[in-house]
């Protein structure tokens, strides 16, 4: 399970890279949820993660627009799908264990599928089009 930032994940945009680092930090908090965490604790962490993620998506989409990234529309759809998934997780009334499990799954999926696959395509595109 990937929860640690690595320099190989950099897009070479300081603002976006710093946001990614913070998102990795937030995911690492999710990964270490212990049995003492209350439903309120977990919902608060989920809400913090969600709010930060949405702000990051705005910045990332602005960056992609500024560099004329050709896959912006598809990437924006991925962001929308992630936001919908997290919105559903926040709104659904699950048991505490279910919230922990779903939050860990969603945050890990987001890191591995989104940042490590889709966001790194931006860097590859930039490298090829310099």
N, CA, C and O atoms as a printed pandas DataFrame, in Angstrom:
     atom_number atom_name residue_name chain_id  residue_number  x_coord  y_coord  z_coord
0              1         N          UNK        A               1    0.837   -1.183    0.000
1              2        CA          UNK        A               1    0.000    0.000    0.000
2              3         C          UNK        A               1    0.884    1.250    0.000
3              4         O          UNK        A               1    1.788    1.368    0.827
4              5         N          UNK        A               2    0.635    2.157   -0.900
5              6        CA          UNK        A               2    1.452    3.359   -1.059
6              7         C          UNK        A               2    0.861    4.484   -0.214
7              8         O          UNK        A               2   -0.269    4.912   -0.446
8              9         N          UNK        A               3    1.631    4.961    0.769
9             10        CA          UNK        A               3    1.172    6.104    1.563
10            11         C          UNK        A               3    2.264    7.147    1.746
11            12         O          UNK        A               3    2.023    8.191    2.351
12            13         N          UNK        A               4    3.455    6.882    1.235
13            14        CA          UNK        A               4    4.565    7.805    1.398
14            15         C          UNK        A               4    4.857    8.533    0.089
15            16         O          UNK        A               4    4.904    7.925   -0.980
16            17         N          UNK        A               5    5.051    9.832    0.193
17            18        CA          UNK        A               5    5.425   10.643   -0.955
18            19         C          UNK        A               5    6.813   10.226   -1.421
19            20         O          UNK        A               5    7.680    9.895   -0.612
20            21         N          UNK        A               6    7.009   10.246   -2.710
21            22        CA          UNK        A               6    8.312    9.965   -3.306
22            23         C          UNK        A               6    8.527   11.014   -4.386
23            24         O          UNK        A               6    7.589   11.392   -5.087
24            25         N          UNK        A               7    9.746   11.476   -4.518
25            26        CA          UNK        A               7   10.068   12.513   -5.503
26            27         C          UNK        A               7    9.730   12.092   -6.931
27            28         O          UNK        A               7    9.537   12.950   -7.793
28            29         N          UNK        A               8    9.656   10.808   -7.192
29            30        CA          UNK        A               8    9.326   10.349   -8.543
30            31         C          UNK        A               8    7.878   10.672   -8.912
31            32         O          UNK        A               8    7.497   10.536  -10.075
32            33         N          UNK        A               9    7.066   11.096   -7.940
33            34        CA          UNK        A               9    5.677   11.469   -8.209
34            35         C          UNK        A               9    5.527   12.940   -8.591
35            36         O          UNK        A               9    4.422   13.400   -8.879
36            37         N          UNK        A              10    6.625   13.668   -8.592
37            38        CA          UNK        A              10    6.567   15.103   -8.873
38            39         C          UNK        A              10    6.118   15.390  -10.298
39            40         O          UNK        A              10    6.487   14.696  -11.245
40            41         N          UNK        A              11    5.304   16.443  -10.418
41            42        CA          UNK        A              11    4.923   16.950  -11.740
42            43         C          UNK        A              11    5.794   18.133  -12.136
43            44         O          UNK        A              11    5.681   18.660  -13.243
44            45         N          UNK        A              12    6.663   18.543  -11.221
45            46        CA          UNK        A              12    7.537   19.698  -11.409
46            47         C          UNK        A              12    6.761   21.006  -11.458
47            48         O          UNK        A              12    7.147   21.952  -12.146
48            49         N          UNK        A              13    5.679   21.040  -10.728
49            50        CA          UNK        A              13    4.934   22.261  -10.468
50            51         C          UNK        A              13    4.866   22.346   -8.945
51            52         O          UNK        A              13    4.210   21.527   -8.300
52            53         N          UNK        A              14    5.540   23.329   -8.381
53            54        CA          UNK        A              14    5.701   23.390   -6.930
54            55         C          UNK        A              14    4.371   23.366   -6.172
55            56         O          UNK        A              14    4.229   22.643   -5.186
56            57         N          UNK        A              15    3.417   24.142   -6.625
57            58        CA          UNK        A              15    2.131   24.202   -5.930
58            59         C          UNK        A              15    1.410   22.852   -5.972
59            60         O          UNK        A              15    0.936   22.368   -4.944
60            61         N          UNK        A              16    1.328   22.254   -7.144
61            62        CA          UNK        A              16    0.648   20.959   -7.301
62            63         C          UNK        A              16    1.404   19.883   -6.527
63            64         O          UNK        A              16    0.788   19.059   -5.850
64            65         N          UNK        A              17    2.725   19.883   -6.619
65            66        CA          UNK        A              17    3.520   18.882   -5.896
66            67         C          UNK        A              17    3.331   19.011   -4.385
67            68         O          UNK        A              17    3.215   18.002   -3.690
68            69         N          UNK        A              18    3.300   20.233   -3.876
69            70        CA          UNK        A              18    3.072   20.427   -2.439
70            71         C          UNK        A              18    1.676   19.959   -2.033
71            72         O          UNK        A              18    1.494   19.392   -0.956
72            73         N          UNK        A              19    0.705   20.194   -2.888
73            74        CA          UNK        A              19   -0.647   19.701   -2.596
74            75         C          UNK        A              19   -0.669   18.178   -2.602
75            76         O          UNK        A              19   -1.307   17.567   -1.745
76            77         N          UNK        A              20    0.006   17.570   -3.539
77            78        CA          UNK        A              20    0.072   16.110   -3.576
78            79         C          UNK        A              20    0.734   15.572   -2.298
79            80         O          UNK        A              20    0.280   14.580   -1.727
80            81         N          UNK        A              21    1.804   16.233   -1.861
81            82        CA          UNK        A              21    2.471   15.814   -0.626
82            83         C          UNK        A              21    1.498   15.867    0.547
83            84         O          UNK        A              21    1.456   14.952    1.370
84            85         N          UNK        A              22    0.717   16.942    0.619
85            86        CA          UNK        A              22   -0.267   17.075    1.704
86            87         C          UNK        A              22   -1.336   15.995    1.596
87            88         O          UNK        A              22   -1.768   15.457    2.615
88            89         N          UNK        A              23   -1.759   15.676    0.411
89            90        CA          UNK        A              23   -2.754   14.617    0.232
90            91         C          UNK        A              23   -2.181   13.261    0.649
91            92         O          UNK        A              23   -2.895   12.447    1.234
92            93         N          UNK        A              24   -0.924   13.014    0.361
93            94        CA          UNK        A              24   -0.284   11.784    0.843
94            95         C          UNK        A              24   -0.282   11.766    2.369
95            96         O          UNK        A              24   -0.527   10.729    2.984
96            97         N          UNK        A              25   -0.004   12.920    2.974
97            98        CA          UNK        A              25   -0.001   13.000    4.443
98            99         C          UNK        A              25   -1.385   12.680    4.998
99           100         O          UNK        A              25   -1.514   11.929    5.964
100          101         N          UNK        A              26   -2.410   13.249    4.387
101          102        CA          UNK        A              26   -3.781   12.996    4.843
102          103         C          UNK        A              26   -4.159   11.521    4.675
103          104         O          UNK        A              26   -4.811   10.939    5.543
104          105         N          UNK        A              27   -3.749   10.927    3.564
105          106        CA          UNK        A              27   -4.028    9.498    3.361
106          107         C          UNK        A              27   -3.305    8.671    4.415
107          108         O          UNK        A              27   -3.843    7.671    4.892
108          109         N          UNK        A              28   -2.100    9.072    4.780
109          110        CA          UNK        A              28   -1.386    8.313    5.817
110          111         C          UNK        A              28   -2.129    8.382    7.144
111          112         O          UNK        A              28   -2.084    7.425    7.917
112          113         N          UNK        A              29   -2.809    9.485    7.427
113          114        CA          UNK        A              29   -3.639    9.574    8.639
114          115         C          UNK        A              29   -4.808    8.602    8.559
115          116         O          UNK        A              29   -5.181    7.977    9.551
116          117         N          UNK        A              30   -5.373    8.487    7.381
117          118        CA          UNK        A              30   -6.474    7.541    7.177
118          119         C          UNK        A              30   -5.985    6.126    7.432
119          120         O          UNK        A              30   -6.677    5.333    8.070
120          121         N          UNK        A              31   -4.801    5.806    6.938
121          122        CA          UNK        A              31   -4.268    4.454    7.040
122          123         C          UNK        A              31   -4.010    4.022    8.476
123          124         O          UNK        A              31   -4.014    2.827    8.770
124          125         N          UNK        A              32   -3.784    4.976    9.373
125          126        CA          UNK        A              32   -3.462    4.615   10.757
126          127         C          UNK        A              32   -4.640    4.822   11.705
127          128         O          UNK        A              32   -4.456    4.901   12.919
128          129         N          UNK        A              33   -5.835    4.908   11.160
129          130        CA          UNK        A              33   -7.003    5.020   12.034
130          131         C          UNK        A              33   -7.013    3.844   13.007
131          132         O          UNK        A              33   -6.921    2.683   12.608
132          133         N          UNK        A              34   -7.124    4.167   14.261
133          134        CA          UNK        A              34   -7.115    3.072   15.237
134          135         C          UNK        A              34   -8.527    2.769   15.740
135          136         O          UNK        A              34   -9.499    3.431   15.377
136          137         N          UNK        A              35   -8.598    1.781   16.558
137          138        CA          UNK        A              35   -9.889    1.324   17.060
138          139         C          UNK        A              35  -10.533    2.346   17.994
139          140         O          UNK        A              35  -11.736    2.279   18.248
140          141         N          UNK        A              36   -9.741    3.297   18.509
141          142        CA          UNK        A              36  -10.268    4.306   19.429
142          143         C          UNK        A              36  -10.941    5.463   18.694
143          144         O          UNK        A              36  -11.666    6.250   19.303
144          145         N          UNK        A              37  -10.706    5.565   17.405
145          146        CA          UNK        A              37  -11.281    6.679   16.634
146          147         C          UNK        A              37  -12.808    6.565   16.633
147          148         O          UNK        A              37  -13.374    5.498   16.395
148          149         N          UNK        A              38  -13.443    7.687   16.905
149          150        CA          UNK        A              38  -14.901    7.709   16.911
150          151         C          UNK        A              38  -15.420    8.009   15.511
151          152         O          UNK        A              38  -14.659    8.398   14.625
152          153         N          UNK        A              39  -16.695    7.829   15.329
153          154        CA          UNK        A              39  -17.316    8.140   14.047
154          155         C          UNK        A              39  -17.113    9.629   13.726
155          156         O          UNK        A              39  -16.872    9.997   12.576
156          157         N          UNK        A              40  -17.212   10.468   14.747
157          158        CA          UNK        A              40  -16.998   11.910   14.559
158          159         C          UNK        A              40  -15.563   12.190   14.126
159          160         O          UNK        A              40  -15.339   12.995   13.221
160          161         N          UNK        A              41  -14.581   11.534   14.763
161          162        CA          UNK        A              41  -13.171   11.705   14.378
162          163         C          UNK        A              41  -12.974   11.362   12.907
163          164         O          UNK        A              41  -12.328   12.095   12.158
164          165         N          UNK        A              42  -13.542   10.247   12.519
165          166        CA          UNK        A              42  -13.361    9.768   11.149
166          167         C          UNK        A              42  -14.082   10.678   10.159
167          168         O          UNK        A              42  -13.536   11.000    9.103
168          169         N          UNK        A              43  -15.298   11.093   10.491
169          170        CA          UNK        A              43  -16.028   12.014    9.610
170          171         C          UNK        A              43  -15.270   13.332    9.475
171          172         O          UNK        A              43  -15.219   13.902    8.385
172          173         N          UNK        A              44  -14.675   13.828   10.577
173          174        CA          UNK        A              44  -13.899   15.073   10.509
174          175         C          UNK        A              44  -12.679   14.918    9.605
175          176         O          UNK        A              44  -12.372   15.806    8.810
176          177         N          UNK        A              45  -11.986   13.785    9.732
177          178        CA          UNK        A              45  -10.832   13.530    8.862
178          179         C          UNK        A              45  -11.278   13.416    7.410
179          180         O          UNK        A              45  -10.635   13.957    6.510
180          181         N          UNK        A              46  -12.364   12.723    7.191
181          182        CA          UNK        A              46  -12.907   12.571    5.843
182          183         C          UNK        A              46  -13.285   13.923    5.253
183          184         O          UNK        A              46  -12.988   14.203    4.091
184          185         N          UNK        A              47  -13.935   14.753    6.044
185          186        CA          UNK        A              47  -14.314   16.086    5.568
186          187         C          UNK        A              47  -13.093   16.947    5.259
187          188         O          UNK        A              47  -13.083   17.672    4.264
188          189         N          UNK        A              48  -12.064   16.875    6.106
189          190        CA          UNK        A              48  -10.826   17.634    5.858
190          191         C          UNK        A              48  -10.161   17.174    4.572
191          192         O          UNK        A              48   -9.749   17.982    3.740
192          193         N          UNK        A              49  -10.065   15.872    4.429
193          194        CA          UNK        A              49   -9.462   15.289    3.237
194          195         C          UNK        A              49  -10.242   15.714    1.993
195          196         O          UNK        A              49   -9.661   16.126    0.989
196          197         N          UNK        A              50  -11.550   15.607    2.079
197          198        CA          UNK        A              50  -12.435   15.935    0.961
198          199         C          UNK        A              50  -12.303   17.404    0.561
199          200         O          UNK        A              50  -12.183   17.718   -0.623
200          201         N          UNK        A              51  -12.325   18.300    1.543
201          202        CA          UNK        A              51  -12.210   19.734    1.254
202          203         C          UNK        A              51  -10.870   20.063    0.603
203          204         O          UNK        A              51  -10.809   20.839   -0.350
204          205         N          UNK        A              52   -9.801   19.469    1.123
205          206        CA          UNK        A              52   -8.480   19.725    0.561
206          207         C          UNK        A              52   -8.385   19.166   -0.855
207          208         O          UNK        A              52   -7.820   19.801   -1.746
208          209         N          UNK        A              53   -8.933   17.993   -1.053
209          210        CA          UNK        A              53   -8.909   17.354   -2.359
210          211         C          UNK        A              53   -9.647   18.204   -3.394
211          212         O          UNK        A              53   -9.151   18.386   -4.506
212          213         N          UNK        A              54  -10.820   18.725   -3.044
213          214        CA          UNK        A              54  -11.582   19.549   -3.986
214          215         C          UNK        A              54  -10.808   20.818   -4.354
215          216         O          UNK        A              54  -10.797   21.224   -5.516
216          217         N          UNK        A              55  -10.170   21.433   -3.381
217          218        CA          UNK        A              55   -9.365   22.619   -3.659
218          219         C          UNK        A              55   -8.196   22.262   -4.578
219          220         O          UNK        A              55   -7.870   23.007   -5.503
220          221         N          UNK        A              56   -7.582   21.137   -4.317
221          222        CA          UNK        A              56   -6.478   20.676   -5.160
222          223         C          UNK        A              56   -6.948   20.460   -6.596
223          224         O          UNK        A              56   -6.261   20.852   -7.539
224          225         N          UNK        A              57   -8.107   19.842   -6.767
225          226        CA          UNK        A              57   -8.617   19.589   -8.117
226          227         C          UNK        A              57   -8.803   20.899   -8.885
227          228         O          UNK        A              57   -8.487   20.966  -10.073
228          229         N          UNK        A              58   -9.302   21.919   -8.232
229          230        CA          UNK        A              58   -9.462   23.227   -8.889
230          231         C          UNK        A              58   -8.111   23.746   -9.379
231          232         O          UNK        A              58   -7.981   24.196  -10.517
232          233         N          UNK        A              59   -7.116   23.675   -8.505
233          234        CA          UNK        A              59   -5.779   24.149   -8.865
234          235         C          UNK        A              59   -5.174   23.322   -9.998
235          236         O          UNK        A              59   -4.565   23.860  -10.924
236          237         N          UNK        A              60   -5.351   22.027   -9.906
237          238        CA          UNK        A              60   -4.789   21.143  -10.928
238          239         C          UNK        A              60   -5.446   21.385  -12.280
239          240         O          UNK        A              60   -4.762   21.403  -13.304
240          241         N          UNK        A              61   -6.750   21.569  -12.296
241          242        CA          UNK        A              61   -7.454   21.838  -13.556
242          243         C          UNK        A              61   -7.037   23.188  -14.137
243          244         O          UNK        A              61   -6.913   23.335  -15.353
244          245         N          UNK        A              62   -6.824   24.160  -13.272
245          246        CA          UNK        A              62   -6.342   25.465  -13.737
246          247         C          UNK        A              62   -4.954   25.318  -14.365
247          248         O          UNK        A              62   -4.674   25.901  -15.412
248          249         N          UNK        A              63   -4.103   24.545  -13.724
249          250        CA          UNK        A              63   -2.759   24.288  -14.250
250          251         C          UNK        A              63   -2.832   23.587  -15.606
251          252         O          UNK        A              63   -2.140   23.979  -16.545
252          253         N          UNK        A              64   -3.665   22.556  -15.709
253          254        CA          UNK        A              64   -3.783   21.829  -16.976
254          255         C          UNK        A              64   -4.305   22.750  -18.086
255          256         O          UNK        A              64   -3.870   22.656  -19.233
256          257         N          UNK        A              65   -5.219   23.619  -17.741
257          258        CA          UNK        A              65   -5.735   24.569  -18.735
258          259         C          UNK        A              65   -4.628   25.515  -19.192
259          260         O          UNK        A              65   -4.505   25.809  -20.381
260          261         N          UNK        A              66   -3.824   25.989  -18.244
261          262        CA          UNK        A              66   -2.733   26.917  -18.567
262          263         C          UNK        A              66   -1.674   26.302  -19.472
263          264         O          UNK        A              66   -1.043   27.007  -20.259
264          265         N          UNK        A              67   -1.480   25.004  -19.365
265          266        CA          UNK        A              67   -0.459   24.354  -20.214
266          267         C          UNK        A              67   -1.084   23.709  -21.453
267          268         O          UNK        A              67   -0.400   23.023  -22.212
268          269         N          UNK        A              68   -2.375   23.930  -21.653
269          270        CA          UNK        A              68   -3.105   23.358  -22.789
270          271         C          UNK        A              68   -3.017   21.834  -22.832
271          272         O          UNK        A              68   -2.788   21.230  -23.880
272          273         N          UNK        A              69   -3.202   21.247  -21.679
273          274        CA          UNK        A              69   -3.152   19.787  -21.582
274          275         C          UNK        A              69   -4.311   19.188  -22.376
275          276         O          UNK        A              69   -5.469   19.513  -22.112
276          277         N          UNK        A              70   -4.018   18.321  -23.340
277          278        CA          UNK        A              70   -5.072   17.832  -24.238
278          279         C          UNK        A              70   -6.087   16.884  -23.580
279          280         O          UNK        A              70   -7.169   16.665  -24.123
280          281         N          UNK        A              71   -5.746   16.331  -22.430
281          282        CA          UNK        A              71   -6.661   15.396  -21.761
282          283         C          UNK        A              71   -7.391   16.045  -20.579
283          284         O          UNK        A              71   -7.869   15.355  -19.678
284          285         N          UNK        A              72   -7.467   17.367  -20.595
285          286        CA          UNK        A              72   -8.118   18.090  -19.493
286          287         C          UNK        A              72   -9.559   17.624  -19.286
287          288         O          UNK        A              72   -9.971   17.381  -18.151
288          289         N          UNK        A              73  -10.317   17.500  -20.352
289          290        CA          UNK        A              73  -11.726   17.118  -20.220
290          291         C          UNK        A              73  -11.857   15.743  -19.545
291          292         O          UNK        A              73  -12.676   15.575  -18.642
292          293         N          UNK        A              74  -11.069   14.781  -19.971
293          294        CA          UNK        A              74  -11.109   13.442  -19.380
294          295         C          UNK        A              74  -10.635   13.469  -17.929
295          296         O          UNK        A              74  -11.184   12.774  -17.073
296          297         N          UNK        A              75   -9.622   14.267  -17.666
297          298        CA          UNK        A              75   -9.078   14.370  -16.318
298          299         C          UNK        A              75  -10.106   15.017  -15.383
299          300         O          UNK        A              75  -10.281   14.594  -14.240
300          301         N          UNK        A              76  -10.769   16.035  -15.887
301          302        CA          UNK        A              76  -11.821   16.692  -15.102
302          303         C          UNK        A              76  -12.921   15.694  -14.741
303          304         O          UNK        A              76  -13.458   15.735  -13.634
304          305         N          UNK        A              77  -13.257   14.799  -15.672
305          306        CA          UNK        A              77  -14.268   13.771  -15.405
306          307         C          UNK        A              77  -13.806   12.846  -14.280
307          308         O          UNK        A              77  -14.607   12.459  -13.429
308          309         N          UNK        A              78  -12.530   12.491  -14.269
309          310        CA          UNK        A              78  -11.989   11.679  -13.178
310          311         C          UNK        A              78  -12.152   12.397  -11.841
311          312         O          UNK        A              78  -12.526   11.786  -10.841
312          313         N          UNK        A              79  -11.869   13.694  -11.835
313          314        CA          UNK        A              79  -12.046   14.483  -10.611
314          315         C          UNK        A              79  -13.506   14.447  -10.163
315          316         O          UNK        A              79  -13.791   14.249   -8.982
316          317         N          UNK        A              80  -14.413   14.635  -11.091
317          318        CA          UNK        A              80  -15.844   14.610  -10.779
318          319         C          UNK        A              80  -16.244   13.268  -10.180
319          320         O          UNK        A              80  -16.992   13.218   -9.204
320          321         N          UNK        A              81  -15.751   12.190  -10.757
321          322        CA          UNK        A              81  -16.066   10.851  -10.254
322          323         C          UNK        A              81  -15.550   10.656   -8.828
323          324         O          UNK        A              81  -16.239   10.076   -7.989
324          325         N          UNK        A              82  -14.353   11.134   -8.560
325          326        CA          UNK        A              82  -13.776   11.009   -7.219
326          327         C          UNK        A              82  -14.589   11.821   -6.219
327          328         O          UNK        A              82  -14.883   11.344   -5.123
328          329         N          UNK        A              83  -14.953   13.045   -6.591
329          330        CA          UNK        A              83  -15.762   13.888   -5.708
330          331         C          UNK        A              83  -17.094   13.217   -5.410
331          332         O          UNK        A              83  -17.555   13.228   -4.268
332          333         N          UNK        A              84  -17.710   12.638   -6.423
333          334        CA          UNK        A              84  -18.985   11.937   -6.214
334          335         C          UNK        A              84  -18.822   10.747   -5.272
335          336         O          UNK        A              84  -19.669   10.509   -4.410
336          337         N          UNK        A              85  -17.740   10.009   -5.438
337          338        CA          UNK        A              85  -17.489    8.847   -4.578
338          339         C          UNK        A              85  -17.325    9.276   -3.120
339          340         O          UNK        A              85  -17.892    8.659   -2.218
340          341         N          UNK        A              86  -16.541   10.342   -2.893
341          342        CA          UNK        A              86  -16.347   10.822   -1.534
342          343         C          UNK        A              86  -17.619   11.451   -0.967
343          344         O          UNK        A              86  -17.895   11.313    0.225
344          345         N          UNK        A              87  -18.387   12.132   -1.795
345          346        CA          UNK        A              87  -19.655   12.713   -1.344
346          347         C          UNK        A              87  -20.585   11.618   -0.850
347          348         O          UNK        A              87  -21.220   11.752    0.196
348          349         N          UNK        A              88  -20.659   10.544   -1.604
349          350        CA          UNK        A              88  -21.506    9.413   -1.210
350          351         C          UNK        A              88  -21.024    8.816    0.108
351          352         O          UNK        A              88  -21.832    8.488    0.977
352          353         N          UNK        A              89  -19.725    8.676    0.255
353          354        CA          UNK        A              89  -19.165    8.139    1.490
354          355         C          UNK        A              89  -19.507    9.027    2.684
355          356         O          UNK        A              89  -19.838    8.526    3.759
356          357         N          UNK        A              90  -19.427   10.336    2.497
357          358        CA          UNK        A              90  -19.728   11.273    3.582
358          359         C          UNK        A              90  -21.212   11.228    3.943
359          360         O          UNK        A              90  -21.568   11.235    5.122
360          361         N          UNK        A              91  -22.071   11.184    2.936
361          362        CA          UNK        A              91  -23.518   11.260    3.170
362          363         C          UNK        A              91  -24.132    9.959    3.661
363          364         O          UNK        A              91  -25.074    9.980    4.453
364          365         N          UNK        A              92  -23.613    8.837    3.203
365          366        CA          UNK        A              92  -24.196    7.556    3.605
366          367         C          UNK        A              92  -23.970    7.309    5.089
367          368         O          UNK        A              92  -22.921    7.645    5.638
368          369         N          UNK        A              93  -24.948    6.731    5.711
369          370        CA          UNK        A              93  -24.858    6.449    7.140
370          371         C          UNK        A              93  -24.376    5.015    7.346
371          372         O          UNK        A              93  -25.175    4.087    7.465
372          373         N          UNK        A              94  -23.068    4.857    7.385
373          374        CA          UNK        A              94  -22.457    3.545    7.541
374          375         C          UNK        A              94  -22.076    3.313    9.004
375          376         O          UNK        A              94  -22.062    4.242    9.812
376          377         N          UNK        A              95  -21.776    2.082    9.318
377          378        CA          UNK        A              95  -21.211    1.780   10.630
378          379         C          UNK        A              95  -19.797    2.352   10.680
379          380         O          UNK        A              95  -19.213    2.682    9.647
380          381         N          UNK        A              96  -19.265    2.464   11.869
381          382        CA          UNK        A              96  -17.922    2.998   12.051
382          383         C          UNK        A              96  -16.881    2.178   11.280
383          384         O          UNK        A              96  -16.033    2.741   10.588
384          385         N          UNK        A              97  -16.948    0.859   11.402
385          386        CA          UNK        A              97  -15.985    0.010   10.687
386          387         C          UNK        A              97  -16.125    0.138    9.178
387          388         O          UNK        A              97  -15.127    0.121    8.458
388          389         N          UNK        A              98  -17.357    0.268    8.695
389          390        CA          UNK        A              98  -17.590    0.422    7.264
390          391         C          UNK        A              98  -17.007    1.753    6.767
391          392         O          UNK        A              98  -16.407    1.804    5.693
392          393         N          UNK        A              99  -17.183    2.822    7.542
393          394        CA          UNK        A              99  -16.626    4.126    7.161
394          395         C          UNK        A              99  -15.106    4.028    7.079
395          396         O          UNK        A              99  -14.500    4.498    6.116
396          397         N          UNK        A             100  -14.490    3.416    8.092
397          398        CA          UNK        A             100  -13.026    3.263    8.088
398          399         C          UNK        A             100  -12.572    2.498    6.851
399          400         O          UNK        A             100  -11.651    2.920    6.152
400          401         N          UNK        A             101  -13.216    1.388    6.591
401          402        CA          UNK        A             101  -12.839    0.545    5.453
402          403         C          UNK        A             101  -13.019    1.280    4.140
403          404         O          UNK        A             101  -12.111    1.300    3.309
404          405         N          UNK        A             102  -14.182    1.884    3.945
405          406        CA          UNK        A             102  -14.452    2.587    2.690
406          407         C          UNK        A             102  -13.531    3.791    2.509
407          408         O          UNK        A             102  -13.091    4.081    1.397
408          409         N          UNK        A             103  -13.242    4.488    3.602
409          410        CA          UNK        A             103  -12.358    5.644    3.523
410          411         C          UNK        A             103  -10.949    5.207    3.143
411          412         O          UNK        A             103  -10.309    5.847    2.310
412          413         N          UNK        A             104  -10.462    4.132    3.739
413          414        CA          UNK        A             104   -9.131    3.621    3.394
414          415         C          UNK        A             104   -9.081    3.186    1.931
415          416         O          UNK        A             104   -8.128    3.499    1.217
416          417         N          UNK        A             105  -10.102    2.469    1.493
417          418        CA          UNK        A             105  -10.154    2.011    0.105
418          419         C          UNK        A             105  -10.195    3.188   -0.863
419          420         O          UNK        A             105   -9.451    3.220   -1.844
420          421         N          UNK        A             106  -11.060    4.148   -0.585
421          422        CA          UNK        A             106  -11.223    5.293   -1.490
422          423         C          UNK        A             106   -9.963    6.148   -1.540
423          424         O          UNK        A             106   -9.539    6.565   -2.618
424          425         N          UNK        A             107   -9.368    6.411   -0.390
425          426        CA          UNK        A             107   -8.176    7.261   -0.376
426          427         C          UNK        A             107   -6.991    6.566   -1.039
427          428         O          UNK        A             107   -6.216    7.205   -1.750
428          429         N          UNK        A             108   -6.846    5.267   -0.811
429          430        CA          UNK        A             108   -5.752    4.531   -1.443
430          431         C          UNK        A             108   -5.959    4.432   -2.950
431          432         O          UNK        A             108   -5.019    4.597   -3.728
432          433         N          UNK        A             109   -7.184    4.163   -3.350
433          434        CA          UNK        A             109   -7.499    4.092   -4.779
434          435         C          UNK        A             109   -7.203    5.434   -5.433
435          436         O          UNK        A             109   -6.665    5.494   -6.539
436          437         N          UNK        A             110   -7.556    6.492   -4.746
437          438        CA          UNK        A             110   -7.330    7.810   -5.290
438          439         C          UNK        A             110   -5.834    8.065   -5.464
439          440         O          UNK        A             110   -5.406    8.589   -6.493
440          441         N          UNK        A             111   -5.044    7.697   -4.463
441          442        CA          UNK        A             111   -3.596    7.892   -4.589
442          443         C          UNK        A             111   -3.020    7.079   -5.733
443          444         O          UNK        A             111   -2.329    7.612   -6.601
444          445         N          UNK        A             112   -3.308    5.790   -5.728
445          446        CA          UNK        A             112   -2.669    4.933   -6.724
446          447         C          UNK        A             112   -3.218    5.163   -8.119
447          448         O          UNK        A             112   -2.449    5.265   -9.074
448          449         N          UNK        A             113   -4.523    5.245   -8.253
449          450        CA          UNK        A             113   -5.112    5.391   -9.585
450          451         C          UNK        A             113   -5.011    6.808  -10.118
451          452         O          UNK        A             113   -4.734    7.018  -11.299
452          453         N          UNK        A             114   -5.231    7.754   -9.265
453          454        CA          UNK        A             114   -5.302    9.114   -9.777
454          455         C          UNK        A             114   -3.933    9.790   -9.853
455          456         O          UNK        A             114   -3.479   10.149  -10.939
456          457         N          UNK        A             115   -3.288    9.959   -8.727
457          458        CA          UNK        A             115   -2.001   10.668   -8.745
458          459         C          UNK        A             115   -0.946    9.880   -9.511
459          460         O          UNK        A             115   -0.273   10.417  -10.391
460          461         N          UNK        A             116   -0.810    8.603   -9.168
461          462        CA          UNK        A             116    0.307    7.844   -9.730
462          463         C          UNK        A             116    0.089    7.424  -11.174
463          464         O          UNK        A             116    1.054    7.130  -11.880
464          465         N          UNK        A             117   -1.134    7.392  -11.619
465          466        CA          UNK        A             117   -1.378    7.048  -13.020
466          467         C          UNK        A             117   -1.729    8.293  -13.832
467          468         O          UNK        A             117   -1.000    8.670  -14.749
468          469         N          UNK        A             118   -2.828    8.915  -13.494
469          470        CA          UNK        A             118   -3.343    9.999  -14.328
470          471         C          UNK        A             118   -2.589   11.308  -14.196
471          472         O          UNK        A             118   -2.328   11.963  -15.205
472          473         N          UNK        A             119   -2.230   11.711  -12.984
473          474        CA          UNK        A             119   -1.501   12.966  -12.843
474          475         C          UNK        A             119   -0.105   12.881  -13.453
475          476         O          UNK        A             119    0.388   13.859  -14.015
476          477         N          UNK        A             120    0.517   11.741  -13.347
477          478        CA          UNK        A             120    1.857   11.613  -13.934
478          479         C          UNK        A             120    1.828   11.644  -15.461
479          480         O          UNK        A             120    2.861   11.863  -16.093
480          481         N          UNK        A             121    0.667   11.429  -16.055
481          482        CA          UNK        A             121    0.528   11.587  -17.511
482          483         C          UNK        A             121    0.752   13.042  -17.915
483          484         O          UNK        A             121    1.230   13.322  -19.014
484          485         N          UNK        A             122    0.405   13.960  -17.023
485          486        CA          UNK        A             122    0.616   15.388  -17.295
486          487         C          UNK        A             122    2.108   15.644  -17.458
487          488         O          UNK        A             122    2.534   16.304  -18.406
488          489         N          UNK        A             123    2.887   15.125  -16.540
489          490        CA          UNK        A             123    4.342   15.305  -16.613
490          491         C          UNK        A             123    4.907   14.675  -17.887
491          492         O          UNK        A             123    5.736   15.277  -18.569
492          493         N          UNK        A             124    4.458   13.475  -18.199
493          494        CA          UNK        A             124    4.941   12.813  -19.414
494          495         C          UNK        A             124    4.601   13.640  -20.647
495          496         O          UNK        A             124    5.429   13.794  -21.543
496          497         N          UNK        A             125    3.391   14.168  -20.691
497          498        CA          UNK        A             125    2.971   14.992  -21.824
498          499         C          UNK        A             125    3.855   16.230  -21.913
499          500         O          UNK        A             125    4.317   16.587  -22.997
500          501         N          UNK        A             126    4.092   16.888  -20.773
501          502        CA          UNK        A             126    4.947   18.070  -20.769
502          503         C          UNK        A             126    6.374   17.745  -21.239
503          504         O          UNK        A             126    6.970   18.490  -22.018
504          505         N          UNK        A             127    6.894   16.638  -20.757
505          506        CA          UNK        A             127    8.251   16.231  -21.150
506          507         C          UNK        A             127    8.351   16.003  -22.657
507          508         O          UNK        A             127    9.375   16.315  -23.265
508          509         N          UNK        A             128    7.306   15.469  -23.252
509          510        CA          UNK        A             128    7.307   15.198  -24.687
510          511         C          UNK        A             128    7.045   16.452  -25.530
511          512         O          UNK        A             128    7.361   16.479  -26.720
512          513         N          UNK        A             129    6.474   17.476  -24.919
513          514        CA          UNK        A             129    6.064   18.647  -25.678
514          515         C          UNK        A             129    6.828   19.922  -25.310
515          516         O          UNK        A             129    6.334   21.031  -25.513
516          517         N          UNK        A             130    8.006   19.756  -24.782
517          518        CA          UNK        A             130    8.832   20.935  -24.441
518          519         C          UNK        A             130    9.517   21.469  -25.665
519          520         O          UNK        A             130   10.252   22.453  -25.581
